[in-house]
């Protein structure tokens, strides 16, 4: 199983926001067992 690595970056200003496009999504966990869990992410096609 792969390991997820979360990275965070500090930005100087909010100037990048006008150039950025985002995709809203929902995420949740559907199973959790000893040593493993299953996360599901659903990208929005329409507004939630």
N, C-alpha and C positions, 0 to 999 in steps of 0.2 A: 504494500500500500504506500502511496506517495505521502510526503509530508508537505503540509501547506505552510508557506512562509508569508507572513504579512509584512509589508514594507510601508513606511510612512515617510512623507517628505514635507519639509517646511518650505512654503512659497513666500515670496516677497510681497505680493499684493493679489488682489482679486481680478487683475486685468485679463487673466487667462479665461475667465468665465464666459466672456462674450464669444470666444472661439470654440468652446467645448460643447459637444453633444453628449447627452446622457441617455441611458436606457433604464427606466424604472423596473424593478423586479421584486418579487416576494421570495423569501427563503424560509425554510423551516427544516426541522429534523423529523424524519419519519420512523427511524429505528435507532436504538442505542443498546448495544450489548457490551459484554466485557471486552474492552480493548478496541472497540470499533463503533462508529456511528455513521448514519447515512444522512447527508444533507441534500436537499433538493432546492434548486433555484429555478424560478419561472420568470423569464423575461416578458415584460408587458407588451402585448400587441395593441391593446386598447387601455384606456385609463382604468385603474382599479376601482 
